Amino acid sequence: MKALADIRVLDLSRILAGPYATMMLADLGAEVIKVEQPGVGDGTRAWGPPWVGPFSAYYLSVNRNKRSVTINLKSERGRELIKALVLRSDILVENFKVGTMKRLGLDYDTLAAIHPGLIYCSISGYGQTGPYKDRPGYDFMIQAHGGVMSITGPVEGPPYKVGVAVVDVTAGLYAVSAILAALHHRERTGQGQYIDIALLDAQVGWLVNVAQNYFATGEKPKRYGNAHPNIVPYETFETADGYLALAVGADAQYQRLCQVIGRPDLWKDERFQTNAGRVTHRDVLIPQLQEVFRTRPTQAWLDALWAAKIPASPINDIPAVFADPQVQHRDMAQTIQHPQAGELTLLGPVPKLSRTPAAIRTPPPMLGEHTDAVLQELLGLDEDAIARLRDEGVI
């Protein structure tokens, strides 16, 4: 039995943050019913190329283990169906513009009145309150607004965004952790609650040490390229045939590094014997290390560094990631059969639970693939009733 096998999620979200959160819940065993607009569906269904059969790769990335139901929320009968499904669900996740669910009569207060145990999670760009609550929010905008672009990229030059939609992903992770906490609270009290997740809060929340550096000094954090503001040496180095990443987080590791590279003088120098000293004198130390690393190929350095238990890594491109034996051992790429797209390769679930393992059980659904089955199973509608709903444009 899966960890969340007795939990049903009504997923009214689309694009990335919400679907990522509900996919994680589905991987852990929850039944996730993905509600989509008839004839249109989740906007990411059209976010291609690339395509796998009729599906965009983007849509496939966050919608496995779900059932797709098409319901027109603009119709009164469609909203009645949503309320009926809410009564048979534990969690509702939505990421409409702030105020949309209230206008539809599907806001938390309305639904909690008929289902006090409901856990209702809203994900938005800037949150449900505050002067920016009505602004649309996208990952790229939030990376700019929330400061991460100001600290990402080379020391000289323009700011850069992170190469994946990291704000959406982390907002989804925050949503999952909050939902699981709310489930635990409900287990004790029987009470549901409202969860307000903002992309901006998520991004500001993971500034972590960079924010604390600012709080401590009042100084504006700057870009360090691939270096670290608080640890040295902790960055990329050019080798004779490429690059490697080096992460020396302790003085004992630095001492061993000096032995490996044949520069014991860089340990004996009192300026470099503590991390604080190395941070202060990074402009003196790093060029000397860089000069040494250029003398040998990447793999030769990695073999020597690993033998001395010094954290170092090749800088893999994406094909190299999925060819890596550790990534393969951890089942981070898995295949599943899809009735239309054939064999699909998807990212594997991240959590590894010993008793209730997360798993890919079903492929990302076709639009409205499960509408009839869900309405029959959960609401008891017969074929004639479903046919009438389809004729009326409700489903």
C-alpha positions in Angstrom: 0.0 0.0 0.0 1.3 3.4 -0.9 1.8 6.1 1.7 -1.0 8.3 0.4 -3.2 5.6 -1.0 -6.2 6.7 1.0 -5.9 10.4 -0.1 -7.7 12.0 -3.1 -6.5 15.2 -4.7 -8.7 17.4 -6.9 -6.1 19.2 -9.0 -7.3 22.4 -10.7 -3.8 23.6 -11.4 -1.9 23.9 -14.6 1.5 24.8 -16.1 4.3 23.8 -13.6 4.2 24.6 -9.9 0.8 23.1 -9.1 1.2 20.1 -11.4 4.6 19.4 -10.0 3.2 19.4 -6.5 0.3 17.1 -7.3 2.6 14.8 -9.3 4.7 14.3 -6.1 1.6 13.5 -4.1 0.6 11.1 -6.9 4.0 9.4 -6.8 3.5 8.8 -3.1 0.2 7.1 -3.9 -2.5 9.7 -3.8 -5.3 9.5 -6.3 -5.0 12.8 -8.3 -7.9 13.9 -10.5 -6.6 16.5 -12.9 -9.5 18.9 -13.9 -9.0 20.5 -17.3 -10.9 22.8 -19.6 -12.8 20.8 -22.3 -11.0 21.0 -25.7 -8.1 23.0 -24.3 -6.6 21.4 -21.2 -3.5 22.3 -19.4 -1.6 25.0 -21.3 1.6 23.0 -21.3 -0.1 20.4 -23.6 0.7 22.9 -26.4 4.2 23.9 -25.2 6.2 22.2 -27.9 8.3 21.2 -29.6 9.7 18.8 -28.7 6.8 16.3 -28.9 6.5 12.7 -28.0 3.7 11.5 -30.3 0.9 14.1 -29.7 2.2 15.2 -26.3 4.6 18.1 -25.5 7.6 17.0 -23.5 6.8 19.8 -21.0 3.4 18.4 -20.3 4.7 14.9 -19.9 7.3 16.0 -17.3 4.8 16.7 -14.5 1.6 14.9 -15.1 2.1 11.1 -14.6 0.0 9.1 -12.2 -3.0 11.4 -12.7 -6.5 10.9 -14.2 -7.7 13.7 -16.5 -11.3 14.9 -16.3 -12.6 17.8 -18.4 -15.1 20.1 -16.7 -16.2 23.6 -17.9 -15.9 25.7 -14.7 -17.7 28.6 -16.5 -20.9 26.6 -16.5 -23.1 26.4 -13.4 -23.5 22.6 -13.8 -19.7 22.3 -14.1 -19.2 24.1 -10.8 -21.8 21.8 -9.3 -19.7 18.8 -10.4 -16.6 20.3 -8.8 -18.4 20.7 -5.5 -19.6 17.1 -5.7 -16.1 16.0 -6.3 -14.8 18.2 -3.5 -17.0 16.3 -1.1 -15.2 13.1 -2.1 -11.7 14.6 -1.9 -9.2 15.4 0.7 -7.1 18.1 -1.0 -7.8 20.8 -3.6 -4.9 22.5 -5.4 -5.5 25.5 -7.7 -3.4 28.2 -9.3 -5.9 30.5 -10.9 -5.4 34.3 -10.8 -6.2 35.7 -7.3 -10.0 36.1 -7.0 -11.0 33.8 -9.8 -12.1 30.9 -7.5 -14.1 33.3 -5.4 -15.9 34.6 -8.5 -16.7 31.0 -9.5 -18.0 30.2 -6.0 -15.2 27.7 -5.5 -13.1 29.6 -3.0 -12.0 28.0 0.3 -14.6 29.6 2.5 -17.4 28.4 0.3 -16.0 24.8 0.0 -15.0 24.5 3.6 -18.6 25.3 4.6 -19.6 22.0 2.9 -16.4 20.1 3.6 -14.7 21.3 6.9 -11.9 18.8 6.5 -10.8 20.0 3.1 -7.2 21.1 2.6 -7.2 23.8 0.0 -3.9 25.0 -1.5 -3.7 28.0 -3.7 -0.5 28.7 -5.6 0.0 32.2 -7.2 2.8 34.5 -8.3 2.7 37.0 -5.4 0.3 35.4 -2.9 -3.3 36.0 -2.0 -2.7 39.3 -0.1 -0.5 42.4 -0.5 -0.1 45.1 -3.1 1.1 42.8 -5.9 -1.5 40.0 -5.4 -3.3 40.8 -8.7 -0.2 40.7 -10.8 0.4 37.6 -13.0 3.5 35.6 -11.8 5.8 33.5 -13.9 9.0 31.8 -12.9 11.3 34.1 -15.0 9.6 37.2 -13.6 9.9 36.0 -10.0 13.6 35.1 -10.4 14.1 38.7 -11.5 11.9 40.2 -8.8 13.0 38.0 -5.9 16.8 38.6 -6.3 18.2 35.4 -7.6 19.1 36.8 -11.0 21.1 39.5 -9.2 23.4 36.8 -7.8 23.5 34.4 -10.7 25.9 34.7 -13.6 29.5 35.9 -14.1 31.0 38.5 -11.9 31.1 40.9 -14.9 28.2 41.0 -17.4 24.4 40.7 -17.3 22.4 38.8 -14.7 21.2 35.3 -15.5 18.2 33.2 -14.7 18.7 29.6 -13.4 18.5 27.1 -16.3 15.4 25.3 -15.0 12.2 26.9 -13.7 13.5 26.5 -10.2 11.0 28.9 -8.6 8.0 26.9 -9.9 9.7 23.6 -8.7 10.5 24.9 -5.2 7.0 26.4 -4.9 5.6 23.0 -5.7 7.9 21.4 -3.0 6.8 24.0 -0.4 3.2 23.2 -1.4 3.7 19.5 -0.8 5.4 20.0 2.6 2.6 22.3 3.7 -0.1 19.9 2.4 1.5 17.0 4.3 1.7 19.1 7.5 -2.0 20.0 7.0 -2.9 16.3 6.6 -1.1 15.6 9.9 -3.0 18.4 11.6 -6.3 17.1 10.2 -5.5 13.6 11.5 -5.3 15.0 15.0 -8.2 17.5 14.9 -10.4 16.7 11.9 -9.9 20.3 10.7 -8.9 21.2 7.2 -7.2 24.5 6.4 -6.2 27.0 3.7 -2.7 27.1 2.3 -1.4 30.2 0.5 1.8 29.5 -1.5 3.4 32.4 -3.4 6.2 31.9 -6.0 7.8 35.1 -4.7 7.8 33.8 -1.1 9.3 30.5 -2.3 12.1 32.3 -4.1 12.9 34.7 -1.3 12.7 31.8 1.1 15.6 30.0 -0.5 18.0 32.9 -0.6 19.1 31.4 2.7 22.7 32.3 3.4 22.8 35.1 0.8 20.0 36.8 2.6 21.6 36.2 6.0 24.9 37.7 4.6 22.9 40.8 3.8 21.1 40.9 7.1 24.5 40.6 8.9 26.4 43.2 6.9 23.9 45.5 5.2 25.9 45.1 2.1 24.4 44.2 -1.3 25.3 40.6 -2.2 27.2 40.4 -5.5 27.7 37.8 -8.2 30.5 35.4 -7.8 30.0 33.4 -11.0 30.6 29.8 -10.0 32.4 30.7 -6.7 30.8 30.8 -3.3 30.5 33.9 -1.1 31.4 32.1 2.1 33.6 29.2 1.2 37.0 29.0 -0.6 38.0 27.2 -2.8 34.4 26.3 -3.9 34.1 26.8 -7.6 34.9 25.6 -11.1 38.5 25.3 -12.4 39.7 25.0 -15.9 41.8 21.9 -16.6 44.0 20.9 -19.5 41.0 19.6 -21.4 37.9 21.1 -19.8 36.6 22.0 -16.4 35.9 20.5 -13.0 33.9 21.6 -9.9 35.8 21.7 -6.6 34.0 22.0 -3.2 36.4 22.3 -0.3 34.3 22.8 2.8 36.7 22.1 5.6 40.3 23.1 6.5 41.4 19.4 6.6 40.1 19.0 3.0 42.1 22.1 1.9 45.3 20.7 3.5 44.8 17.4 1.6 44.1 19.4 -1.6 47.5 21.2 -1.3 49.1 17.8 -1.0 47.3 16.4 -4.0 48.2 19.3 -6.3 51.8 19.4 -5.1 51.6 22.8 -3.5 52.2 22.3 0.3 53.3 26.0 0.4 49.6 27.0 -0.1 48.8 25.2 3.2 51.8 26.5 5.1 50.9 30.1 4.2 49.0 31.3 7.2 46.7 33.4 5.1 45.1 30.2 3.7 45.0 27.9 6.8 41.4 28.8 7.7 38.4 29.2 5.5 38.0 32.8 6.8 41.5 33.5 5.6 40.9 31.9 2.3 37.7 33.9 1.8 39.5 37.1 2.7 42.5 36.3 0.3 40.6 34.5 -2.5 42.0 36.9 -5.1 45.5 35.7 -4.1 44.7 32.0 -3.7 42.4 31.2 -6.6 44.8 32.3 -9.5 47.5 30.0 -8.0 45.1 27.0 -7.8 43.9 27.8 -11.3 47.4 27.7 -12.7 48.0 24.2 -11.2 44.7 22.7 -12.5 45.4 23.7 -16.1 48.4 21.4 -16.1 46.5 18.0 -16.1 43.3 16.6 -17.7 40.0 16.7 -15.9 39.8 12.9 -15.2 43.3 12.7 -13.9 42.5 15.4 -11.4 39.2 13.8 -10.4 40.9 10.5 -9.8 43.5 12.1 -7.5 40.9 14.2 -5.7 38.5 11.4 -5.1 41.3 9.2 -3.8 42.0 11.9 -1.2 38.3 12.2 -0.4 38.2 15.8 -1.6 34.7 16.7 -3.0 35.0 17.2 -6.7 32.9 16.5 -9.8 32.9 16.6 -13.6 30.6 19.1 -15.1 28.2 16.9 -16.9 25.9 17.8 -19.7 22.4 16.3 -19.6 23.2 13.2 -21.7 26.1 12.5 -19.3 23.9 12.8 -16.3 21.6 10.0 -17.5 24.5 7.9 -18.6 26.0 8.2 -15.1 26.0 4.8 -13.2 24.9 6.4 -9.9 21.9 8.2 -11.6 21.1 4.9 -13.3 21.4 2.9 -10.0 19.0 5.4 -8.4 16.4 4.8 -11.1 16.2 8.5 -12.0 15.1 7.7 -15.6 12.3 5.2 -15.9 10.2 3.9 -18.9 6.5 3.4 -19.1 4.2 2.5 -21.9 1.7 5.1 -23.2 -1.3 4.0 -25.4 -0.7 6.8 -27.9 3.0 7.8 -27.4 4.4 4.3 -27.0 7.4 3.9 -24.7 8.0 7.0 -22.6 11.1 7.8 -20.6 10.3 10.0 -17.5 12.2 11.3 -14.6 12.0 8.8 -11.7 10.6 9.8 -8.3 13.1 11.4 -5.9 12.0 10.1 -2.5 13.1 6.6 -1.7 10.8 5.2 1.0 11.5 1.7 2.3 8.0 0.6 3.1 5.8 2.7 0.8 8.0 3.5 -2.2 7.1 6.3 -4.6 6.4 4.9 -8.1 5.3 5.7 -11.6 2.1 3.8 -12.0 0.4 5.3 -15.0 1.5 7.6 -17.8 0.4 11.3 -18.2 -3.2 11.1 -19.3 -4.8 12.1 -22.5 -7.1 15.1 -22.3 -10.3 14.0 -20.6 -9.3 10.4 -20.7 -10.9 9.5 -17.4 -13.9 11.9 -17.4 -16.5 9.2 -17.8 -14.9 6.8 -15.4 -14.5 9.4 -12.6 -18.1 10.7 -12.9 -19.4 7.1 -12.8 -17.2 5.9 -10.0 -17.3 9.0 -7.7 -20.6 10.7 -8.5 -22.7 7.7 -9.7 -23.7 9.2 -13.0 -24.9 6.8 -15.7 -24.0 6.9 -19.4 -27.1 8.9 -20.3 -26.4 11.6 -17.7 -22.8 11.8 -18.9 -23.9 12.1 -22.5 -26.2 15.0 -21.7 -23.4 16.8 -19.9 -21.2 16.4 -22.9 -23.9 17.6 -25.2 -24.4 20.7 -23.0 -20.6 21.5 -23.1 -20.2 20.9 -19.4 -17.6 18.2 -19.9 
